[in-house]
Amino acid sequence: MAAGQTVFQQSCNSCHPNGNAGVGPALRGKNLSADRITTQVRNGGGGMPAFSSSQIGDQQLNDLVAYVQSLK
């Protein structure tokens, strides 16, 4: 979980502070599927930029997905 939290802090926290609403919507307490999170991160949309595999590696993305899903 720590690896995913690190990725989140580096790439997501500025828009989703601690998983709460900021520039982006709140992620905390959402029941988001791994596919939905992965698609959103890779493709962006709704004001969110896309993150390529050179920006967030595949393992980092898997760690990030697990961390976002743990935000309750």
Contacts in CASP RR format, 6 or more apart in sequence:
PFRMAT RR
TARGET T0000
AUTHOR 0000-0000-0000
METHOD contacts of the structure
MODEL  1
MAAGQTVFQQSCNSCHPNGNAGVGPALRGKNLSADRITTQVRNGGGGMPA
FSSSQIGDQQLNDLVAYVQSLK
1 63 0 8 1.000
1 66 0 8 1.000
1 67 0 8 1.000
1 70 0 8 1.000
3 60 0 8 1.000
3 63 0 8 1.000
3 67 0 8 1.000
4 60 0 8 1.000
4 63 0 8 1.000
4 64 0 8 1.000
4 66 0 8 1.000
4 67 0 8 1.000
5 67 0 8 1.000
6 63 0 8 1.000
7 56 0 8 1.000
7 60 0 8 1.000
7 61 0 8 1.000
7 63 0 8 1.000
7 64 0 8 1.000
7 67 0 8 1.000
8 16 0 8 1.000
8 19 0 8 1.000
8 64 0 8 1.000
8 67 0 8 1.000
8 68 0 8 1.000
11 51 0 8 1.000
11 55 0 8 1.000
11 56 0 8 1.000
11 64 0 8 1.000
12 19 0 8 1.000
12 64 0 8 1.000
13 19 0 8 1.000
14 23 0 8 1.000
15 22 0 8 1.000
15 23 0 8 1.000
15 24 0 8 1.000
15 48 0 8 1.000
16 22 0 8 1.000
16 24 0 8 1.000
16 25 0 8 1.000
16 26 0 8 1.000
16 27 0 8 1.000
18 28 0 8 1.000
19 26 0 8 1.000
19 27 0 8 1.000
19 28 0 8 1.000
19 68 0 8 1.000
19 71 0 8 1.000
20 26 0 8 1.000
20 27 0 8 1.000
20 28 0 8 1.000
24 47 0 8 1.000
24 48 0 8 1.000
27 68 0 8 1.000
27 71 0 8 1.000
28 71 0 8 1.000
28 72 0 8 1.000
29 71 0 8 1.000
29 72 0 8 1.000
30 71 0 8 1.000
32 68 0 8 1.000
32 69 0 8 1.000
34 65 0 8 1.000
34 69 0 8 1.000
37 64 0 8 1.000
37 65 0 8 1.000
37 68 0 8 1.000
37 69 0 8 1.000
38 61 0 8 1.000
38 65 0 8 1.000
40 48 0 8 1.000
41 50 0 8 1.000
41 51 0 8 1.000
41 56 0 8 1.000
41 61 0 8 1.000
41 64 0 8 1.000
42 50 0 8 1.000
42 51 0 8 1.000
42 52 0 8 1.000
42 53 0 8 1.000
42 61 0 8 1.000
43 50 0 8 1.000
44 50 0 8 1.000
44 51 0 8 1.000
53 61 0 8 1.000
56 64 0 8 1.000
END
